[in-house]
Amino acid sequence: MIAHTHIDSPLGPLLLAADRHGLCLIEFPSTRHPYPRTGTWREQPDHPVLQQARSQLSEYFAGQRRTFDLPLAPQGTPFQLAVWQALASIGYGETLSYAGLAERVRHPRAARAVGAANGRNPLPIVLPCHRVIGTNGSLTGFAGGLPAKRFLLSHEGALPQATLLPGM
């Protein structure tokens, strides 16, 4: 059974979902890779993990939280899970290139595969895929859209200089 609820955020309503192991989904209002809706889904805003996630995300958006302490249960391939785990090592207000992330997961020639795994991250914000940028500092792909990525990086004071230039 998947418990779910919606919360309001500066990025619009977010769908949160948890299974018996932990938080398994944070989904933006429009996403390029929707989470598969298999099994039984039940609206359950009082689910303890969802309450904890709601509280921590609210603190994050209020500028009162920089790290998350939630039980996480993302579903993916071993490679995807390794990439998503490495995302957690990118600190608040920091950015890392896709190539740098590929090196962290010990696949230095797999920047494209790392990018694909990053794009399928089911727990954005908590596993901060928005902190991964192009080698040249450009904001590239984000399942929640580039305006959301720009907002999150700006919120953290981490917008790369290249994105601050006119026309970018």
Stockholm file with secondary structure:
# STOCKHOLM 1.0

chainA/1-168         MIAHTHIDSPLGPLLLAADRHGLCLIEFPSTRHPYPRTGTWREQPDHPVLQQARSQLSEYFAGQRRTFDLPLAPQGTPFQLAVWQALASIGYGETLSYAGLAERVRHPRAARAVGAANGRNPLPIVLPCHRVIGTNGSLTGFAGGLPAKRFLLSHEGALPQATLLPGM
#=GR chainA/1-168 SS CEEEEEECCTTSCEEEEEETTEEEEEECSSCSSCCCCCSCEEECTTCHHHHHHHHHHHHHHTTCCSSCCCCBCCCCCHHHHHHHHHHTTSCTTCCEEHHHHHHHTTCTTCHHHHHHHHHTCSSTTTSCGGGEECTTSCCCCCTTCHHHHHHHHHHTTCCCGGGGSTTC
#=GC SS_cons         CEEEEEECCTTSCEEEEEETTEEEEEECSSCSSCCCCCSCEEECTTCHHHHHHHHHHHHHHTTCCSSCCCCBCCCCCHHHHHHHHHHTTSCTTCCEEHHHHHHHTTCTTCHHHHHHHHHTCSSTTTSCGGGEECTTSCCCCCTTCHHHHHHHHHHTTCCCGGGGSTTC
//
